[in-house]
Structure formats: structure tokens, C-alpha cells
Amino acid sequence: MKNKQLITKVLKTAALCRHFEIETYKNVENKIIRFPVYLSAGQELISSTLSQIVKKLKVKPLIFAQHRCHSIYISFGGRIEKLIDELLGK
């Protein structure tokens, strides 16, 4: 993978994570999500960069995220539908 491709993938993943956090915030404000949520907006470049680097190196890391981990979950291939279900208490 060339550097330009790596950077493009990092930025696409980071943009997806930021969009998810913006929509999550809107749903908290509109009381659709009814419990405290710790957003990871502003931290998405870290997880998106790490996820692309470990993919490139073919490393399978063990990651433990305590809170503010939506971007980590999404960056490392987590399913957005399952994350939405969790935030809605399903």
C-alpha cells in the first residue's frame, strides 16, 4: 500500500467516525439516546491511523478501550448497526 492510499483510508475512516459522533450527539440532544454517552470526537485520527497501520503490518492487536471508544470500535471494523443498537439500549 502506498502512502497516499494509506492516508486516504485513514481520512475516510476518521470522517466516518466523526460523522457517527456528530449523529450520536444529535440523538443525545433529541433524547433518543437516554443515558450518558462519552463521545470520541476529536480522537478519531488516532484510532483510524492505528487501524490502518496494523492492517498494513498484518498485526492483530489486543485492544481494550474503557470509554470514548466509538472511534476505536468503528476503526477496527466494528459494525455500526450493533453500536447503534447498543446506544439505543437494545
SULFENWO-V231921 format. One record per run of one state. SS is the DSSP state (@ for helix, = for strand, . for the rest). FROM is the first residue (numbers start at 1). LEN is the number of residues. If there is no record, write none. Layout:
SS_FROM_LEN + SS_FROM_LEN
This chain:
._1_2 + @_3_27 + ._30_14 + @_44_14 + ._58_12 + @_70_6 + ._76_4 + @_80_8 + ._88_3
